[in-house]
Structure formats: structure tokens, C-alpha cells
Amino acid sequence: MPQLIPTPWLALLIFSWTIFTAIVLPKVLKHSFPDNPTLPSKQNLSKNKWDWSWH
């Protein structure tokens, strides 16, 4: 069964992961989003109670 011989598959696996970690991964990690979300401050929250006038 040629599928069980690890020689070509192991080399291909190691080579592909080396390319991925050396070239692709740093490019992906350098990506930044143009507008980072900011958390709303707690002081801006309204303290008014909602009035359910229709009940």
C-alpha cells in the first residue's frame, strides 16, 4: 500500500507548514482593521426608566 509509506507525505507536510509559518502567517498577523471598536463608557448610559404607557 503506497499510501502508508511516510517518506513523500511527511516531507510534503513539513514543507507546506514551513511555508505557511514563514510566509503566510506573518502577513496575516500584520493585518489591522481600519476602525477598532471602542467600548461605550458607563457614564453615557441613560438612567431613565422606560415607560410602558400602552399597558
N, C-alpha and C positions, 0 to 999 in steps of 0.2 A: 504494500500500500504506500504509494509515494506521498500521500498527504501527511503521514506520520513522521517523515524524515524532517527534522527541525532545521537543517542547515540553510536552505534558501529562505524559509519563512522567518526564522529568527533574525537573520541578517536584514531582511526587509523591514521587520518590525522595529529593530533598533535604529536603522537608518531613517525611517519615517518619523519616529519620535524625536530623533536628534534634530531633524529639520524643523519639526513643529516647535520644539522648545527653543531653538536657536534663532529662528527667523520669524515665525508667525506669532508666537506668544508675546514677545516684546512689542510688536506693532499693535496688538490688541490691547495690551496693558497701557500703552501711551495714549489711547483714545480718551478724550474727555468730552463730556456733554456740554453743550453751549450754555444752557441755563440750569444751574443746580437749584433744586427746590429748597426753599427756606421754610423753617418751621414757624408757624404763627405764634406770636407771643401770647401769653395768657392774659395780659392786661387788655388786649383788644377784644376779648370775648365779651359779649353782651350779657349782663346780669338780669335783664328783663325777662319776666315770666311770659310765656306765650298765653294769650287769652283766647280760649276756645269759645267764642261768642255764639256759635251755632248750636251748642249743646245745652 
